[in-house]
Structure formats: C-alpha cells, structure tokens
Amino acid sequence: MYLDHPKISATHSETEPDRLDRLYRVYGYAIGLADADNNVDCITKLAKIHDHKGTLMVIWYVAPSEKEKTYFVRAWQSKIGDESSQVEHALMLMEAPIQEATEA
C-alpha cells in the first residue's frame, strides 16, 4: 500500500471545503487511469495538487510524461472535476544536496 500521497490544497478551502473533496476525487480518478495503464511510477512522481481558482496545479518531483499529464487533464475535465481543461504542470523546486567538506 502506498502511503506517501501528495499534498492536496485549494484556494479558499476554509470557506469552500467542497474544493478539497473535488481534488481528492480528481486525484483518485487520475491515479486510477495510471493504474489502468499499468503505470506504477506516476503516483511516486507527484508532490502536490492544488486548485488555484479553478486551475488545477499539478506539482511533480520528477518530470511527468505526456501520458501522465493527460491523466490529470482527463480527470479535471470530467464531471467530478472542474469540467475545464485549465491544468498546469510544474516541477517541485528542490534544494541542492549539501555536500560534506572533504579533507585534503
């Protein structure tokens, strides 16, 4: 069982909690599509999913394939999503690993 799911958030989620419910459904739909394609890597690449005023922001640890991007577009365009194609993908900015000083 996979337990390291992405962070899910939405603008105005405090006053509109249904936005988070929608994102959980979209996440499940997209990962279901990945599973149907036997794509076991997609779920591990995801860092965050955010609804920013009707635009689905999908943040990845690792660059997604075009097919992986379509999972989220299809989910967002569906009746359980926003029924729009406003989906943006970005890579998570990660700090460079700290290198230990070596003695000469």
LINQUIVEN-V643843 format. One record per residue. N is the residue number from 1. SS is DSSP state (h for helix, s for strand, l for the rest). PSI is psi as a letter, one per 40 degrees, with the letter a starting at -180 (NA if undefined). Layout:
n: {N;N}
ss: {SS;SS}
psi: {PSI;PSI}
This chain:
n: {1;2;3;4;5;6;7;8;9;10;11;12;13;14;15;16;17;18;19;20;21;22;23;24;25;26;27;28;29;30;31;32;33;34;35;36;37;38;39;40;41;42;43;44;45;46;47;48;49;50;51;52;53;54;55;56;57;58;59;60;61;62;63;64;65;66;67;68;69;70;71;72;73;74;75;76;77;78;79;80;81;82;83;84;85;86;87;88;89;90;91;92;93;94;95;96;97;98;99;100;101;102;103;104}
ss: {l;l;l;l;l;l;s;s;s;s;l;l;l;l;l;l;l;h;h;h;h;h;h;h;h;h;h;h;h;h;h;h;h;h;h;h;l;l;l;l;l;h;h;h;h;s;s;s;s;s;s;s;l;l;s;s;s;s;s;s;l;l;l;l;l;h;h;h;h;h;h;h;h;h;h;h;h;l;l;l;l;l;l;l;l;l;s;s;s;s;s;l;l;l;l;l;l;l;l;l;l;l;l;l}
psi: {h;h;e;g;i;i;h;h;i;i;h;f;d;d;e;g;e;d;d;d;d;d;d;d;d;d;d;d;d;d;d;d;d;d;d;d;e;f;g;e;d;d;d;e;e;h;d;i;h;h;h;g;f;e;h;h;h;h;h;i;d;i;h;i;i;d;d;d;d;d;d;d;d;d;d;d;e;i;d;e;a;e;f;i;f;g;h;i;i;i;i;h;h;i;i;i;i;h;h;i;h;i;i;NA}
